[in-house]
Amino acid sequence: MTSLRGYLHTYEEAYQIVHSVRLGIIAPLSKRLSIWERTSIKSGSIFVFIRDCRGILRWTDGRLWSSSKITGPFLLYKEETRHFCKKFRKKHLTDITRPLKNIPLGKQMEQNKFILYKKTISIRHEQNVYHIIAYFQPVFDKWSLGSTPFFRSMKIVIGMYGELSSDRYLDNLKRKNVDIHTRYKLLSLNSASILPDIDRKLLERIAREVLMNKLTVSKTSDVFKTNN
């Protein structure tokens, strides 16, 4: 699969990913993730696959997730600690979720901004169903895909040329060996086109928060070792 990193916020952005696959810019996954690929998942990782009896039928990443919550067009999951026994984990989840029930989801995520979340969405376009899985930590989730040059360009091109929404039309172009990228002046997916316009002060604040969190975790670990 063509590497895609970023933060998915809206249904429209998810559909731009679908169009990117249809136009041959992003290659969807055709098989399950390897062990190495699973361990490489981090904040900003985005995957897409087309449900197919010959390929992936169900997404697995080897991680433990909470039950899903509906947030807009997405299903949202929160990563849970795996090393707890099942009985303790159930009690632990009950204890921490009881006081959070009346807290807005956005506030909950702000309180857990270093925890990994996963959001998923399935979009049908003509005969295919596209499944998109996006991973993020709230502390880094500041810029959406829609703010990048690549996806801004994709939105404009699809809006100007309605024929590109037809799979039959694209198949005809491919049979005639037409270079779709050149004809429609599509941007290539690279590090320059996928990076948003970054607010340096915001980036510095995020870096400070990450550093402080690492120091806190380190101190907690040292205290635990001392007491044991």
N, C-alpha and C positions, 0 to 999 in steps of 0.2 A: 504493500500500500504506500502511496505517496504520503510522506510525512505531513501531518497537519497539526499545528499547535495554535492554541488561542482559547478564547472564552466565549461560549455560546450563550446568548441571552434571550433571543427571540425566535419565534416560529419562522419569520422571514429569513433570518440568518441560517437556520437549519435547511430551509428550502434552497438557499444559495449553495449549500454544500451538495445537495442533491443534483442541482444543475451542473456543478463542477464535476461530479462523477459522470453524468450523462454526456458532457462535452469532452470527456477523456482527459481532464486536467488532474483529477484525483482518481487514483486506482483504488477501488474498494478492496477490503480484505476478502480473501477467497478461502481461508482456512483459519482454524483456531490459533490464538496466540501461543507462541512457544513459551517455555518457562522463562527464558531470558527476556522476552518481550513483556511478559507479565510483571517481572520485577522492575522493568524500566518505566512502568506507568507512573506518571507524576502529574502535578497540577498543570493544566494546560493541554494534556494529551486528549486528542479527539480521534475516534475511530468510526468508520462507516462500513457496513456490509449490506449486501442485497440478499434477502432471504431466498434461498434456493435449495431444492432437494439435493443438489449435487455439492453444496458447500456448507456454510454455517447455518444451522437451524436455530441455535440458542447461544446467547452471549455468555461466556464464562471468563473470569479474570483471576480466579484463585483467591479472591479476597472475601471477607465477611462483611455483609452490609445489613443495615437496618431494614425494616419494612418500608415500602415506598410511600411517598407523600406526593400528592398532585400539586404542582406549582405552575400555574399557567398551562402551556401545552406540554409540559415535561413531567416525567416521573423523577422524583428526587430521592436519593439514597445517601445515607451517612455511613462511613466506614466504622466498624466496631472492632473492639479488641478481641483477637482470636484466642489468646492464651488462657482466658478465664474458662472455668468449667461451665457447662451448659446451664446448670442450676443457678450458679452465682451470677452468670451473665444475664439471665432472665430477671433475677432480683435487682441487679445493678441497673438494668435498663428501665425497670419499673420505677425505681427510686429517682432516677434522673429525669425521666419523662413526666412524672406526675406534676412537679412544680412548673414544668415548661409548657403545659397544655394551653395556658392562657397567654403565653408570650408569643407575639408575632414571629413568623418564621425568620424574617430578616434579622430580628433582634437575637434569635437563637443562634443564627449563623455567625453573627458578630461576636457572640460569646465563645463560639467554637471555631474561630477563624483560621486556626492552624490544622484543623481536621480535614481529611480528604472527603469530598463529596463526589457523587456521580449523578449525572442527569441523563435521561434517555428520551428519545422520541422516535416514532415510526411514521414515515410519510409515504403514502402511495402516490406514485406518478404513473399514470397509464397502467401498464401491466406489472410493474415492479413495486415492491415495498422496500424502502430504504430505512435501515436502522442506524441511528446515530447515537454514539455514547461519548459523553464529554466528562472529563474529570477536572476537579478544581478545588483549591483551598480558598476560602473567602478572602484571606489576606492578600492574595494575588489577583483576584478576580475583579479588576478595575477597568479593563478595556475589552469591549466586545469585538467579535469578528467584523461586525458592520462598520467599525471605525478604521479598518485597514484598507489600503489602496486596492488590494486584490478583490475584496468583496464589494467595495464601493463600485469598482469597475464592472464586476459581474452583474450587479443590480441594474446598472445603466444599460449594458448590452442586452440582457434578457428583456428589459422594458422596451428597448428600441426595435428589437427583432423578434416578434412574436413567434415566428416559424421555428425558432430554436427550442420552443417548448414541446415540439412534436418529435417523438422518438422515430416515427417513420421518416420524417424529413432528415433527421440526423443519419439514419441508416442509409438513405439514398446518397447523401454526401460522402459517407465513408466508402460506399461501393464505387463511387466515381473518383476515389482517392483525392477528394478536395481537402485542402489544408484548412480546417475550420478555424484554427487559431489565427492564421494570417488573414483570412477573409473577413473575420469579424473583429480583428484587432484585440484579441483576448490577452490579458496579462498572464505571464507565466507565474506559477506559484513558487516563490523563492523567499529567502530571508528578508529581502527589501520590501516585497509587495505584501507580506503578511504581518509586518510590524506596524503597530499603530503610531500615531503622533504622541510621543510619551511626554508627560508632565514630569520634569526632572525632580521637582520638589516632592511630588507624590511618590516617585520611585525611591527617593531617599528615605521618606517616612516608612515605606514598606520594609526597606532594608533594616532600619532601626528596630522595627517591631519583630522581624524575624530573628535578629541578633539577640534581643532581650528575651525572646521566647527560648532560644537555645541556652542562654545563660541560666534561666529559671529551671529548665529541664535538667541541666547539668548539676545545679545545686541540689535539686530534689533527689537526684540519683546518688549524690555524695552523702546526703543525710541518711538515705536508706541503707547504703553500704556501712556507714558508721554504726547505725543502730542494730545491724545484724552481724 
